[in-house]
Amino acid sequence: MNLEIVTPIGKMYSGEVLGVQLPGITGSFEVLDNHAPLVSALKAGRLKVLVAKNQDEYYQIQGGFVEVLRNKVTVLVEASKKEE
């Protein structure tokens, strides 16, 4: 599936991933391939990108929204910073 993490200053991430774990306002949740359509609010927290088997990337995000549609996940947040 395709993932994009977008902030007001531009794209922070764009590419094919196995899944993503997100900090929803009522708790964390995970989106995998062929997930049902979804729109959800996000709170500030840690976003985990499952890039490949045994390869993860982490981002600290501020509040925003996520949309899942046709195997594309779009994360729109106020700010994002990749953890090193």
Buried (B, 14 or more C-beta within 10 A) or exposed (E): BEBBBBBEEEEBBEEEBBBBBBBBEEEEBEBEEEBEEEEBEBBEBEBBBBBEEEEEBEBBBBBBEBBBEEEEBBBBBEBBEEEE
